Amino acid sequence: MVAACLSVVVASCGGSAPAKVLPALAGTPSLSSGAETATSATGIFAVQSVTAPTAAARAQAALNAAILLRQASDNAEVAAYLEYAAGSSPRGSAIDTSASFLLSRELTTSDPAAAADVLKPLAKGSGPLQPYIVAQYASALDAQGKASSAS
C-alpha cells in the first residue's frame, strides 16, 4: 500500500520507476535487528532510486538497495533493484557492470540462459571485475549444458 502511494507521488514529481522498485517501503521496521536496519536503509535507497536528480544517482541508489537487501535476507526483490540499476545507468559504466554482474549471480541458478545473456556483452570487456565476469559467464553456460562453450 505504502509502495503504491509513493509510486504515485514519485510519478507526479517526474519520477519514472515502476512500483516493483519500491518493495522495501511497504513496512516500517522497529530497527531492533541488523536485518531490520538494513531493510530500513534499503527503503531510503529505494526512495533515492526514483527521486535522485540524475540517472546515475538513481542507478547507484538502486544498486545500493540491492546490495543491502541481499545482505539482510534472501529476498526475491533483489533482482528487481539490480535490473533497474543496470537499465538506468549509462551502458558500460561501473554501475552498469556491477549491477549486471550481481544480477547474473541472482539468475544463474534459476535462469542460466538469462544470466548468460546479461554477461555475454560484459565478457568481452575489461576492468577489475573481468575475471569474475568470465567465471560467472562460464558457470551460466555450463548450467545450460554448454560445457564446451564454457571452457
C-alpha positions in Angstrom: 0.0 0.0 0.0 2.7 2.4 1.0 4.8 1.5 -2.0 1.9 2.1 -4.3 1.2 5.5 -2.8 4.8 6.5 -3.0 4.9 5.3 -6.6 2.1 7.7 -7.4 3.9 10.6 -5.6 7.1 9.9 -7.4 5.4 9.7 -10.8 3.7 13.0 -10.1 7.1 14.6 -9.4 8.5 13.4 -12.6 10.0 10.0 -11.5 9.6 7.0 -13.7 10.5 3.9 -11.7 8.0 1.1 -11.7 6.1 0.2 -8.5 8.1 -3.0 -8.1 11.3 -0.9 -7.5 9.8 0.2 -4.2 9.2 -3.1 -2.3 11.2 -2.2 0.8 8.9 0.7 1.5 6.0 -1.5 2.4 6.9 -1.8 6.1 8.2 0.3 8.9 10.6 -1.8 10.9 11.5 -1.0 14.5 15.2 -1.4 13.8 15.6 -3.9 16.5 17.8 -6.2 14.4 20.5 -5.9 11.8 18.2 -7.2 9.1 15.5 -4.6 10.0 18.1 -1.9 10.0 19.3 -3.0 6.5 15.6 -3.1 5.3 15.1 0.4 6.6 18.3 1.6 4.8 17.1 -0.2 1.7 13.9 1.8 1.9 15.9 5.0 1.9 17.8 3.9 -1.1 14.6 2.8 -2.8 13.3 6.4 -2.5 16.5 7.8 -3.8 16.4 5.4 -6.8 13.3 7.2 -8.0 13.8 10.8 -6.7 17.6 11.4 -7.2 18.2 14.3 -9.7 20.4 12.3 -12.2 20.1 8.8 -13.8 23.5 7.8 -12.4 22.4 8.7 -8.9 19.2 6.8 -9.2 21.1 3.8 -10.6 23.6 3.9 -7.8 20.8 4.1 -5.2 19.1 1.1 -6.7 22.4 -0.8 -6.7 22.9 0.1 -3.0 19.4 -1.1 -2.2 20.0 -4.4 -3.9 23.3 -5.0 -2.0 21.8 -4.1 1.3 18.7 -6.3 0.7 20.9 -9.2 -0.4 23.0 -8.9 2.8 19.9 -8.7 5.0 17.9 -11.6 3.5 17.2 -13.9 0.7 14.6 -11.5 -0.8 13.4 -12.1 -4.3 13.2 -8.3 -4.9 17.0 -8.0 -5.2 16.8 -8.8 -8.9 14.3 -6.0 -9.5 16.6 -3.5 -7.9 19.6 -4.8 -10.0 17.6 -4.7 -13.2 16.6 -1.1 -12.5 20.2 -0.2 -11.7 21.6 -1.8 -14.8 18.8 -0.4 -17.0 19.0 3.1 -15.8 22.8 3.5 -15.7 24.9 4.5 -18.7 25.9 1.5 -20.7 29.4 0.3 -19.9 29.6 2.4 -16.7 30.9 0.9 -13.4 27.3 0.9 -12.0 26.0 -1.0 -15.1 28.8 -3.5 -14.9 28.4 -4.1 -11.2 24.6 -4.3 -11.3 24.7 -6.6 -14.4 27.3 -8.9 -12.7 25.3 -9.1 -9.5 22.1 -9.7 -11.5 23.7 -12.6 -13.3 24.6 -14.1 -10.0 20.9 -13.9 -8.9 19.8 -15.5 -12.2 22.4 -18.3 -12.6 20.6 -20.9 -10.6 17.0 -20.1 -11.6 17.6 -18.9 -15.2 21.1 -19.6 -16.5 20.2 -18.6 -20.1 19.2 -15.1 -18.8 22.3 -14.9 -16.8 24.4 -15.8 -19.8 22.6 -13.1 -21.9 23.4 -10.5 -19.2 27.0 -11.5 -19.1 27.8 -12.1 -22.8 28.5 -8.4 -23.7 30.4 -7.9 -20.4 32.7 -11.0 -21.0 34.5 -9.2 -23.8 35.3 -6.1 -21.8 38.0 -5.3 -19.3 38.2 -4.0 -15.8 38.6 -5.2 -12.3 35.5 -7.4 -12.4 36.6 -9.1 -15.7 37.9 -12.4 -14.2 34.7 -12.8 -12.1 32.5 -11.9 -15.1 34.2 -14.5 -17.2 34.0 -17.2 -14.5 30.3 -16.4 -13.9 29.6 -16.5 -17.7 31.3 -19.9 -17.9 29.2 -21.1 -14.9 26.0 -19.9 -16.6 26.9 -21.6 -19.9 27.8 -24.8 -18.0 24.4 -24.7 -16.2 22.7 -24.7 -19.6 24.7 -27.8 -20.6 27.1 -25.9 -22.9 30.3 -27.2 -21.3 32.4 -26.8 -24.5 31.4 -23.1 -24.8 32.0 -22.6 -21.1 35.6 -23.7 -21.4 
